[in-house]
Amino acid sequence: MSVRARLGAVMVATAGPAGTVVRVLRQAGPGLVGLASVSYGAWLAWPPAGWMTLGALILVDRAYARLSQRREVSI
């Protein structure tokens, strides 16, 4: 098998997972940018506040995800 044929086979094999990663990043991107922006703004006021804000926002996000997951199951 030639090098070009092997490279083509590798590209085809990785196309599915790469597409999945791109889709996930496109969905999560705006939320991550928002978290980073709010956290950075708090960090500008006082560096520990940035870390505390980021941690609090992540906890709220996880709690919301769990609550919405429970609602879907119970309905």
C-alpha positions as CSV (number, residue, x, y, z in Angstrom):
1,M,0.0,0.0,0.0
2,S,1.4,3.4,-1.0
3,V,1.9,6.2,1.4
4,R,-0.7,8.3,-0.3
5,A,-3.3,5.5,0.0
6,R,-2.5,5.0,3.7
7,L,-2.8,8.8,4.3
8,G,-6.2,8.7,2.6
9,A,-7.3,5.9,4.7
10,V,-6.3,7.7,7.9
11,M,-8.1,10.8,6.8
12,V,-11.3,8.9,6.1
13,A,-11.0,7.1,9.5
14,T,-10.6,10.4,11.4
15,A,-13.3,12.4,9.6
16,G,-16.1,11.2,11.8
17,P,-14.5,11.9,15.2
18,A,-13.2,15.2,13.9
19,G,-16.7,16.2,12.8
20,T,-18.1,15.3,16.2
21,V,-15.5,17.4,18.0
22,V,-16.2,20.4,15.7
23,R,-20.0,20.1,16.3
24,V,-19.5,19.9,20.1
25,L,-17.2,23.0,20.1
26,R,-19.6,25.0,18.0
27,Q,-22.4,24.2,20.4
28,A,-20.3,24.9,23.6
29,G,-18.3,27.8,22.2
30,P,-20.6,30.7,22.9
31,G,-21.2,29.5,26.5
32,L,-17.5,29.1,27.1
33,V,-16.7,32.5,25.7
34,G,-19.4,34.0,28.0
35,L,-18.0,32.2,31.1
36,A,-14.5,33.4,30.2
37,S,-15.6,37.0,29.6
38,V,-17.4,37.3,32.9
39,S,-14.6,35.6,34.8
40,Y,-12.0,37.9,33.1
41,G,-14.0,41.0,34.0
42,A,-14.2,40.0,37.6
43,W,-10.4,39.1,37.5
44,L,-9.7,42.7,36.3
45,A,-11.3,44.0,39.5
46,W,-9.6,41.5,41.8
47,P,-7.7,38.4,40.6
48,P,-9.2,36.0,43.1
49,A,-12.7,37.2,42.2
50,G,-12.1,35.9,38.7
51,W,-11.5,32.4,39.9
52,M,-14.4,32.5,42.3
53,T,-16.7,33.8,39.6
54,L,-15.7,31.1,37.2
55,G,-16.1,28.4,39.8
56,A,-19.5,29.6,40.8
57,L,-20.7,29.8,37.2
58,I,-19.5,26.3,36.4
59,L,-21.3,25.0,39.5
60,V,-24.5,26.8,38.5
61,D,-24.2,25.3,35.0
62,R,-23.8,21.8,36.3
63,A,-26.7,22.2,38.7
64,Y,-28.9,23.4,35.9
65,A,-27.9,20.5,33.7
66,R,-28.8,18.0,36.4
67,L,-32.1,19.6,37.1
68,S,-33.1,19.7,33.5
69,Q,-32.0,16.1,33.1
70,R,-34.2,15.1,36.0
71,R,-37.2,16.9,34.5
72,E,-36.8,15.1,31.2
73,V,-36.7,11.7,33.0
74,S,-39.7,12.3,35.2
75,I,-42.0,13.6,32.4
